[in-house]
Amino acid sequence: MALTFTSLFNAQCSMFKAIRLCAVVLLWTSSIGYLTLTAGTSADENPPLLTAPVNDFAHVIDPESAAELDRRIRALQSATADVIVIATVQTFKPYGDIGEYATKMFENHGRGIGAKGKDNGLLIVLAVEDRLIKIEPGYALEEFITDGFAGETIRNVIAPEYRQGRYGSGLLAGTTRIINRIAERRGVTLSDVPQQPVSSSPGRPRIPVFLIIFIIIVVIMLSRGGGGPGRRRRYWGGGPWSGWSSGVGPFGGGGFGGGFGGFGGGFGGGGGGGGFGGFGGGRSGGGGASGSW
């Protein structure tokens, strides 16, 4: 009886060991398969690696705009150490929205935009097929590039160009506005970057352009008012107005065109050259703004 019980006990122990061994083997093989599958999926879903100021993965930026973007971004980095990176992709999917995608892209596979501890980077990402754009500043630039400023830049500066299919021009105009804002708040002047109007500081009243023009006209007319009617007629035909039409003032051939950037040969070249060094582990908090066109 004792022998029979011992044999039965040993048989049960062997069975339990076999079951446990099978369970361990099954769990191990399942884990390996799962990790392999998820690793492959994760690699496919990660945004592409950023390596330069301009990363045109969607191939929508014309060469002249790309070169000028590179030059202006490097000028800002040289003056303030702040870093702007531009990326174009076909789609942000399978991510849920472009904000989530931009935050992941900002991390850049462990080499975040900007300096570690300073978080002084900014990402502009364009998803062409989704018709969406996101401006995402690092923590340190959120006080300069606020959500409102980023949204205004998208609506009023970038989107109108995108609607005409001019992606390079839109990015150049919007990026230049952001560069000027950062430079202004850092207290530096970028002599080789065109100046663009940016939002005034809170509390400072803004004078409409038409009112300024009206005041100038009144002052000139009063200063020349002693010459009689004939002299007034000569003023409207020539005089100061002829200077404005030649491009000196706000409505001439070189007024806004030159100040806005000149997307053609005026600023040609200057792109590339030397290492960028803008990926030092900076972080973002998902701020900024997104918009469509």
C-alpha positions as CSV (number, residue, x, y, z in Angstrom):
1,M,0.0,0.0,0.0
2,A,2.9,2.3,0.9
3,L,4.6,1.5,-2.3
4,T,1.5,2.2,-4.3
5,F,1.0,5.6,-2.6
6,T,4.6,6.6,-3.2
7,S,4.4,5.6,-6.8
8,L,1.2,7.6,-7.2
9,F,2.7,10.7,-5.5
10,N,5.8,10.6,-7.6
11,A,3.7,10.3,-10.7
12,Q,1.6,13.3,-9.7
13,C,4.8,15.3,-9.0
14,S,6.1,14.4,-12.4
15,M,2.9,15.5,-14.0
16,F,2.9,18.8,-12.2
17,K,6.5,19.4,-13.2
18,A,5.7,18.7,-16.8
19,I,2.7,21.0,-16.7
20,R,4.7,23.8,-15.1
21,L,7.5,23.3,-17.6
22,C,5.0,23.5,-20.5
23,A,3.5,26.6,-19.0
24,V,6.9,28.3,-18.7
25,V,7.9,27.4,-22.2
26,L,4.5,28.6,-23.6
27,L,4.8,31.9,-21.7
28,W,8.3,32.4,-22.8
29,T,7.6,31.8,-26.5
30,S,4.5,34.0,-26.4
31,S,6.5,36.8,-24.8
32,I,9.2,36.6,-27.4
33,G,6.6,36.7,-30.2
34,Y,4.8,39.6,-28.6
35,L,7.9,41.6,-28.1
36,T,9.1,40.9,-31.6
37,L,5.7,42.0,-33.0
38,T,5.4,45.1,-30.9
39,A,9.0,46.1,-31.6
40,G,8.4,46.0,-35.3
41,T,5.2,47.9,-35.0
42,S,6.7,50.6,-32.8
43,A,9.6,51.0,-35.1
44,D,7.2,51.5,-38.0
45,E,5.1,54.0,-36.1
46,N,7.9,56.2,-34.7
47,P,8.3,59.5,-36.5
48,P,11.3,59.7,-38.7
49,L,14.6,60.9,-37.3
50,L,15.3,64.6,-37.4
51,T,18.9,65.5,-38.4
52,A,18.8,69.1,-39.7
53,P,17.0,72.4,-39.4
54,V,14.8,71.4,-42.4
55,N,13.6,67.8,-42.8
56,D,11.4,67.7,-45.9
57,F,10.3,64.0,-45.8
58,A,7.2,64.9,-47.9
59,H,9.3,66.6,-50.6
60,V,7.1,69.7,-50.8
61,I,9.6,72.6,-50.0
62,D,11.2,74.2,-53.0
63,P,15.1,74.4,-52.9
64,E,15.2,78.2,-52.5
65,S,12.9,78.2,-49.5
66,A,14.7,75.3,-47.9
67,A,18.0,77.0,-48.2
68,E,16.7,80.2,-46.8
69,L,14.9,78.5,-43.9
70,D,18.2,76.7,-43.1
71,R,20.1,80.0,-43.1
72,R,17.7,81.9,-40.9
73,I,17.3,79.1,-38.4
74,R,21.1,78.9,-38.0
75,A,21.3,82.7,-37.6
76,L,18.9,82.5,-34.7
77,Q,20.7,79.6,-33.2
78,S,24.1,81.4,-33.4
79,A,22.6,84.5,-31.7
80,T,20.5,83.0,-29.0
81,A,21.2,79.2,-28.9
82,D,17.5,78.6,-29.5
83,V,16.7,75.9,-32.0
84,I,13.9,75.7,-34.6
85,V,13.4,72.5,-36.6
86,I,11.0,72.0,-39.5
87,A,9.6,68.7,-40.7
88,T,7.1,67.7,-43.4
89,V,5.5,64.3,-43.6
90,Q,2.7,62.8,-45.6
91,T,0.6,61.9,-42.6
92,F,0.7,61.8,-38.8
93,K,-1.2,58.5,-38.7
94,P,-1.5,56.0,-37.0
95,Y,-1.2,58.6,-34.2
96,G,-4.4,59.9,-32.9
97,D,-3.8,63.5,-33.7
98,I,-1.1,65.8,-35.0
99,G,-0.4,67.1,-31.5
100,E,0.5,63.6,-30.2
101,Y,2.6,63.1,-33.3
102,A,4.5,66.4,-32.8
103,T,5.3,65.6,-29.2
104,K,6.7,62.2,-30.2
105,M,8.6,63.7,-33.0
106,F,10.0,66.4,-30.7
107,E,11.6,63.6,-28.6
108,N,13.5,62.6,-31.8
109,H,14.4,59.1,-30.7
110,G,16.0,60.3,-27.4
111,R,17.7,63.3,-29.1
112,G,15.1,66.0,-28.4
113,I,15.2,69.4,-30.1
114,G,17.1,72.0,-28.1
115,A,19.5,71.6,-25.2
116,K,18.9,69.3,-22.3
117,G,17.9,71.2,-19.2
118,K,17.2,74.4,-21.3
119,D,14.4,73.0,-23.4
120,N,14.9,75.8,-25.9
121,G,13.7,74.1,-29.1
122,L,10.7,74.5,-31.3
123,L,9.2,72.1,-33.9
124,I,7.0,73.0,-36.9
125,V,5.6,69.9,-38.4
126,L,3.4,69.8,-41.6
127,A,1.2,66.7,-42.4
128,V,0.4,67.2,-46.1
129,E,-2.3,64.6,-46.7
130,D,-4.0,65.5,-43.4
131,R,-3.8,69.3,-44.2
132,L,-2.7,70.0,-40.7
133,I,0.3,71.9,-39.2
134,K,1.5,72.0,-35.6
135,I,3.9,74.5,-33.9
136,E,5.2,73.0,-30.7
137,P,7.7,75.0,-28.6
138,G,9.9,73.6,-25.9
139,Y,9.2,74.5,-22.3
140,A,11.6,77.5,-22.3
141,L,10.0,79.0,-25.4
142,E,6.4,78.7,-24.4
143,E,6.5,82.2,-22.8
144,F,7.6,83.7,-26.1
145,I,5.7,81.5,-28.6
146,T,2.4,81.3,-26.7
147,D,-0.6,79.2,-27.9
148,G,-2.2,82.4,-29.2
149,F,0.8,83.6,-31.1
150,A,1.3,80.2,-32.6
151,G,-2.3,80.0,-33.7
152,E,-2.2,83.5,-35.2
153,T,0.9,82.6,-37.1
154,I,-0.8,79.5,-38.6
155,R,-4.0,81.3,-39.5
156,N,-2.7,84.6,-40.8
157,V,0.7,83.8,-42.2
158,I,1.2,80.1,-43.0
159,A,-2.3,78.9,-44.0
160,P,-2.9,81.5,-46.8
161,E,0.2,80.3,-48.6
162,Y,-0.7,76.7,-48.1
163,R,-4.0,77.2,-49.8
164,Q,-2.1,78.2,-52.9
165,G,0.1,75.2,-52.7
166,R,3.1,77.3,-51.7
167,Y,4.4,75.2,-48.8
168,G,7.9,76.5,-48.9
169,S,6.8,80.2,-48.9
170,G,4.3,79.5,-46.0
171,L,6.9,77.9,-43.9
172,L,9.5,80.6,-44.6
173,A,7.0,83.4,-43.7
174,G,5.8,81.7,-40.5
175,T,9.3,80.6,-39.4
176,T,10.6,84.1,-39.9
177,R,7.8,85.6,-37.8
178,I,8.7,83.1,-35.0
179,I,12.4,83.9,-35.3
180,N,11.8,87.6,-35.0
181,R,9.6,87.0,-32.0
182,I,12.3,85.0,-30.2
183,A,15.0,87.4,-31.1
184,E,12.9,90.3,-29.9
185,R,12.2,88.7,-26.5
186,R,15.9,87.7,-26.2
187,G,16.9,91.2,-26.8
188,V,19.0,90.5,-29.9
189,T,19.0,91.9,-33.4
190,L,19.4,89.6,-36.4
191,S,20.7,91.9,-39.1
192,D,20.6,89.2,-41.8
193,V,17.0,88.1,-41.1
194,P,14.2,90.2,-42.6
195,Q,12.1,92.0,-40.0
196,Q,8.4,91.3,-39.8
197,P,5.8,92.8,-37.6
198,V,4.9,90.6,-34.6
199,S,2.2,91.0,-32.0
200,S,2.8,93.9,-29.7
201,S,3.5,93.4,-26.0
202,P,0.4,93.1,-23.8
203,G,-1.0,96.5,-23.0
204,R,0.7,98.4,-25.8
205,P,-1.9,99.9,-28.2
206,R,-1.5,99.2,-31.9
207,I,-1.9,102.0,-34.4
208,P,-3.7,101.0,-37.6
209,V,-1.6,101.4,-40.7
210,F,-4.2,103.5,-42.5
211,L,-4.1,106.0,-39.7
212,I,-0.4,106.4,-39.9
213,I,-0.6,107.0,-43.7
214,F,-3.4,109.5,-43.1
215,I,-1.3,111.4,-40.6
216,I,1.7,111.4,-42.9
217,I,-0.4,112.8,-45.8
218,V,-1.9,115.6,-43.5
219,V,1.6,116.6,-42.2
220,I,3.0,116.8,-45.8
221,M,0.1,118.7,-47.1
222,L,0.3,121.2,-44.2
223,S,4.0,121.6,-44.6
224,R,3.5,122.4,-48.4
225,G,0.3,124.3,-48.0
226,G,1.6,127.8,-48.8
227,G,2.3,127.2,-52.5
228,G,-1.3,127.6,-53.9
229,P,-3.5,125.2,-55.9
230,G,-0.9,124.6,-58.6
231,R,1.6,123.4,-56.1
232,R,-0.8,121.0,-54.5
233,R,-1.5,119.5,-57.9
234,R,2.2,118.9,-58.5
235,Y,2.4,117.2,-55.1
236,W,-0.2,114.5,-56.0
237,G,1.4,113.9,-59.4
238,G,5.0,113.6,-58.2
239,G,6.8,114.5,-55.1
240,P,6.7,112.1,-52.1
241,W,4.2,109.8,-53.8
242,S,6.6,109.0,-56.6
243,G,9.1,107.8,-54.0
244,W,6.5,105.5,-52.5
245,S,5.6,104.0,-55.8
246,S,9.3,103.2,-56.5
247,G,9.4,100.8,-53.5
248,V,10.6,103.0,-50.6
249,G,7.3,103.0,-48.7
250,P,4.7,100.5,-47.8
251,F,2.9,100.1,-51.1
252,G,5.8,100.1,-53.6
253,G,7.5,97.3,-55.4
254,G,10.1,96.7,-52.6
255,G,8.1,97.5,-49.5
256,F,6.4,94.5,-48.1
257,G,8.0,92.2,-50.6
258,G,11.5,92.8,-49.3
259,G,10.4,92.8,-45.6
260,F,8.5,89.6,-46.0
261,G,11.4,87.6,-47.1
262,G,11.7,87.5,-50.8
263,F,11.3,83.8,-51.6
264,G,13.2,83.9,-54.9
265,G,16.8,84.7,-55.7
266,G,17.2,87.6,-53.4
267,F,18.2,85.4,-50.5
268,G,19.4,82.5,-52.6
269,G,22.1,80.2,-51.2
270,G,23.4,80.2,-47.6
271,G,21.7,77.0,-46.7
272,G,23.6,74.0,-45.1
273,G,27.2,74.3,-44.2
274,G,28.5,72.8,-41.0
275,G,26.9,70.7,-38.4
276,F,23.7,71.7,-36.8
277,G,24.0,70.4,-33.2
278,G,20.4,71.3,-32.4
279,F,19.5,67.9,-30.9
280,G,20.7,67.9,-27.3
281,G,17.8,66.3,-25.5
282,G,15.4,69.2,-25.2
283,R,11.8,68.6,-24.1
284,S,8.3,70.0,-24.9
285,G,5.1,69.9,-23.0
286,G,2.7,69.7,-25.9
287,G,2.0,73.4,-26.0
288,G,1.7,75.7,-29.1
289,A,-1.1,75.4,-31.6
290,S,-2.3,73.4,-34.6
291,G,-4.4,74.4,-37.6
292,S,-5.6,73.4,-41.0
293,W,-5.9,75.1,-44.4
